[in-house]
């Protein structure tokens, strides 16, 4: 209910998508109680004393009012006292949202808001891979996917396919849940983004290190037919082999090793399972082949597709030999 909402809110941080989402959720909360609430938005650089007074004035008919000041860092410093004075004694039925990117400009206004203990919604850019995975998992769950389907592996694969833009990731999660009924598997994501080189690379790499030569070649040749470049696939194969080498012989829990090796816990678990069927000699040979392949697909050979196929066969055979 709107009456339980704080009348003032500071949305602070440099992630535009999360900032807009925070504003939208606040507006939705107000309108859930008062569908006729008037909403006004103004850029901080366009704010004047008169405009601020109009934004924060109750309506004559007594309906709710929501005033959103975007880019609050651009508000003229001369208006800070008036804004802070209003916050000390806000008008009834009026909700004020100030959106600030968290930069130095306009910091005095932010400090004044914090001093008055104005509620904050922090919307900083997500820079750590683990936080991005957590964001995607949350989006999947919010869209209706069961928790057991919103795994870190699924989330990481979506990020690989879609990229790091949060708006696109949120949209992809919503679409995937809608199209699959929520029960999403890694195979579903791979199939959904089968034309993406990065996802194709993961599919090939998984088959290669598992020794499934026919599956790896079939996927690889299908990728070539639709024009996928060999480089990202070669990179994925090299990364898979490298991960096996990094975890082989290591002791400790997934979280501990993840921190030590700079990998995600689920990647450690996956690599440890895969590495169980490899010998140290097989891994060393696979690393040599992957290194050679890197040079071949990045300019050292005319027929890059053949080079990749040849390496895929060699490494997958090593995987089979290591299991024997």
C-alpha positions in Angstrom: 0.0 0.0 0.0 1.2 3.5 -0.9 0.8 4.7 2.7 3.5 2.4 3.9 6.0 3.8 1.3 8.5 6.4 2.4 7.6 9.7 0.8 11.2 10.3 -0.3 13.5 7.9 -2.1 17.1 8.2 -3.4 18.0 5.9 -6.3 21.8 6.1 -6.5 24.2 4.3 -8.8 25.5 4.2 -12.4 23.4 1.3 -13.8 20.7 2.9 -15.8 18.6 -0.2 -16.2 18.5 -0.9 -12.5 17.8 2.7 -11.8 14.8 2.8 -14.1 13.6 -0.5 -12.7 13.7 1.0 -9.1 11.7 4.0 -10.2 9.2 1.8 -12.0 8.7 -0.4 -9.0 8.2 2.6 -6.8 5.6 4.0 -9.2 3.9 0.7 -9.4 3.7 0.5 -5.6 2.1 4.0 -5.5 -0.4 3.2 -8.2 -1.4 -0.1 -6.6 -3.0 2.0 -4.0 -3.9 5.0 -6.1 -4.3 4.2 -9.9 -5.0 7.9 -10.6 -1.7 9.2 -9.0 -0.1 11.9 -11.2 3.5 11.3 -12.2 5.8 14.1 -13.3 9.4 13.7 -14.3 12.0 16.3 -14.8 15.7 16.3 -15.5 17.8 17.8 -12.7 19.4 20.3 -15.1 15.9 21.7 -15.9 14.8 22.0 -12.3 14.0 25.5 -11.0 12.7 26.6 -7.7 9.3 27.2 -9.3 9.3 23.8 -11.0 10.3 22.0 -7.8 7.4 23.7 -6.0 5.0 22.6 -8.7 6.4 19.0 -8.7 5.9 18.6 -5.0 2.5 20.3 -4.6 -0.6 18.2 -3.7 -3.3 18.1 -6.3 -6.5 20.1 -5.7 -8.6 17.0 -5.9 -6.5 15.2 -3.3 -5.0 12.4 -5.4 -1.5 11.1 -5.1 1.5 12.9 -6.7 4.8 11.3 -7.7 7.7 13.6 -8.6 10.8 12.0 -10.2 13.9 14.1 -10.6 16.3 12.3 -13.0 20.0 13.2 -13.2 20.0 14.8 -9.8 23.7 15.5 -10.2 22.7 18.3 -12.5 20.5 20.1 -10.1 21.7 23.7 -9.5 23.5 24.0 -6.1 21.4 27.0 -5.3 18.4 24.7 -5.0 19.9 22.3 -2.5 18.6 24.2 0.6 15.1 24.3 -0.8 15.1 20.6 -1.6 16.5 19.6 1.7 14.1 21.9 3.5 11.2 20.2 1.7 12.5 16.8 2.7 12.4 17.9 6.3 8.7 18.5 6.0 7.3 16.7 2.9 3.8 17.4 1.7 1.1 14.7 2.4 0.3 12.5 -0.5 3.4 13.5 -2.4 6.2 11.1 -3.3 9.6 12.4 -4.4 12.2 10.2 -6.1 15.7 11.6 -6.8 17.9 9.6 -9.2 21.6 10.2 -8.9 24.5 8.3 -10.6 26.7 8.4 -7.5 29.3 10.7 -9.0 31.1 13.5 -7.2 28.9 16.2 -8.9 25.9 16.9 -6.7 27.4 15.0 -3.8 26.4 17.7 -1.3 22.7 17.0 -2.1 23.3 13.3 -1.7 25.0 13.9 1.6 22.1 16.0 2.8 19.7 13.2 1.9 21.8 10.6 3.6 22.1 12.8 6.7 18.3 12.8 6.8 18.2 9.0 6.5 16.3 9.1 3.2 15.9 5.5 2.0 18.3 4.5 -0.7 18.1 2.0 -3.6 21.7 1.3 -4.8 21.9 0.5 -8.5 25.7 0.3 -9.2 26.9 -1.4 -12.3 27.6 -5.1 -11.9 31.3 -5.7 -12.5 32.0 -9.1 -10.9 31.1 -12.3 -12.8 29.7 -13.9 -9.7 27.3 -11.0 -9.2 26.2 -11.1 -12.8 25.5 -14.8 -12.4 23.5 -14.0 -9.3 21.6 -11.3 -11.2 20.6 -13.8 -14.0 19.6 -16.4 -11.5 17.4 -13.9 -9.7 15.8 -12.9 -13.0 15.0 -16.5 -13.9 13.4 -17.1 -10.6 11.5 -13.8 -10.7 10.2 -14.8 -14.2 8.8 -18.1 -12.8 11.6 -20.6 -13.2 12.0 -23.1 -10.3 15.0 -22.5 -8.2 16.5 -25.9 -9.3 16.4 -24.6 -12.9 18.0 -21.3 -12.1 21.5 -22.8 -11.7 24.8 -21.0 -11.9 25.7 -23.1 -15.0 22.5 -22.1 -16.8 23.0 -18.5 -15.8 26.6 -18.4 -17.0 25.6 -19.9 -20.3 23.0 -17.2 -20.8 25.6 -14.5 -20.1 27.9 -16.1 -22.6 25.2 -16.0 -25.2 23.7 -12.7 -24.5 26.5 -10.6 -23.1 26.8 -8.4 -20.0 24.1 -5.8 -20.7 21.5 -6.2 -17.8 18.6 -5.0 -19.9 19.3 -7.7 -22.5 19.9 -10.3 -19.9 16.6 -9.6 -18.1 14.8 -9.8 -21.4 16.5 -13.1 -22.3 15.6 -14.6 -19.0 12.0 -13.6 -19.3 11.8 -15.0 -22.9 13.5 -18.3 -22.0 11.1 -18.9 -19.1 8.1 -18.1 -21.2 9.3 -20.4 -24.0 10.3 -23.3 -21.8 7.7 -23.2 -19.1 10.4 -22.3 -16.6 12.2 -25.7 -16.5 15.4 -24.5 -18.1 18.4 -26.7 -18.7 21.8 -26.0 -20.2 20.7 -27.9 -23.3 17.7 -25.6 -23.6 20.0 -22.5 -23.5 22.3 -24.1 -26.1 19.5 -24.9 -28.4 17.9 -21.5 -28.0 21.2 -19.8 -28.9 22.5 -22.4 -31.2 23.7 -19.8 -33.7 25.8 -18.0 -31.2 29.5 -18.8 -31.6 30.2 -18.7 -27.9 27.5 -21.2 -27.0 28.4 -23.5 -29.9 32.0 -23.4 -28.6 30.9 -24.6 -25.1 28.9 -27.4 -26.7 31.9 -28.5 -28.8 34.3 -28.2 -25.8 32.2 -30.2 -23.5 32.0 -33.0 -26.0 35.7 -32.9 -26.8 37.0 -33.2 -23.2 34.4 -36.0 -22.6 35.8 -37.9 -25.5 32.6 -37.7 -27.5 34.3 -37.3 -30.9 31.3 -37.8 -33.2 29.2 -35.4 -31.2 31.9 -32.8 -31.2 32.5 -33.1 -35.0 28.8 -33.0 -35.8 28.2 -29.8 -33.7 31.3 -28.3 -35.2 30.4 -28.9 -38.8 26.9 -27.6 -38.2 28.4 -24.5 -36.8 30.6 -24.1 -39.9 27.5 -24.5 -42.2 25.8 -21.4 -40.6 29.0 -19.3 -40.7 30.3 -19.5 -37.1 33.9 -18.4 -36.9 36.5 -21.0 -35.7 38.2 -18.6 -33.3 35.6 -18.5 -30.4 35.2 -22.3 -30.7 38.9 -22.9 -30.5 39.0 -20.5 -27.5 36.3 -22.5 -25.8 38.1 -25.8 -26.4 41.4 -24.3 -25.0 39.5 -22.9 -22.0 38.0 -26.3 -21.2 41.4 -28.1 -21.4 43.0 -25.3 -19.3 40.3 -25.7 -16.6 40.9 -29.4 -16.5 44.7 -28.8 -16.0 44.1 -26.2 -13.3 41.9 -28.4 -11.1 43.7 -31.7 -11.7 45.4 -32.7 -8.5 43.9 -29.9 -6.5 42.4 -30.6 -3.1 39.7 -28.6 -1.3 36.1 -27.5 -1.6 34.7 -25.8 -4.6 34.5 -22.3 -3.0 38.0 -22.5 -1.8 39.4 -23.6 -5.2 37.2 -21.1 -7.0 38.8 -18.3 -5.0 42.3 -19.7 -5.5 42.0 -20.4 -9.3 39.8 -17.5 -10.3 36.9 -19.7 -11.4 33.3 -19.9 -10.5 32.5 -22.8 -8.0 30.3 -24.5 -10.6 33.1 -24.4 -13.1 35.4 -26.0 -10.5 32.9 -28.8 -9.9 32.4 -29.4 -13.6 36.1 -29.4 -14.4 36.9 -31.7 -11.4 34.3 -34.2 -12.7 35.7 -34.1 -16.2 39.3 -34.3 -15.0 38.8 -37.6 -13.2 39.0 -39.5 -16.5 42.2 -37.7 -17.6 45.9 -38.6 -17.0 48.5 -35.9 -16.4 50.2 -37.0 -19.7 47.0 -36.7 -21.6 46.3 -33.3 -20.2 49.8 -32.1 -21.1 49.4 -33.3 -24.7 45.9 -31.7 -24.9 47.4 -28.4 -23.7 50.0 -28.6 -26.4 47.4 -29.3 -29.1 45.2 -26.4 -27.9 48.2 -24.0 -27.9 49.0 -25.0 -31.5 45.4 -24.7 -32.5 45.3 -21.1 -31.2 48.1 -20.1 -33.5 46.5 -21.9 -36.5 43.1 -20.4 -36.3 44.3 -16.9 -35.6 46.4 -16.5 -38.7 48.9 -19.3 -39.0 46.9 -21.6 -41.3 44.8 -21.1 -44.5 42.3 -23.8 -43.7 41.2 -22.9 -40.2 38.2 -25.2 -40.2 40.4 -28.2 -40.9 42.8 -27.2 -38.2 40.0 -27.1 -35.7 38.5 -30.4 -36.8 41.9 -32.0 -36.6 42.5 -30.7 -33.1 39.0 -31.7 -31.9 39.7 -35.3 -33.0 43.1 -35.4 -31.4 42.0 -34.0 -28.0 38.8 -36.1 -27.8 40.9 -39.2 -28.6 43.2 -38.3 -25.8 40.2 -38.0 -23.5 39.1 -41.5 -24.5 42.6 -42.9 -24.0 42.9 -41.3 -20.6 39.7 -43.0 -19.5 40.9 -46.4 -20.7 
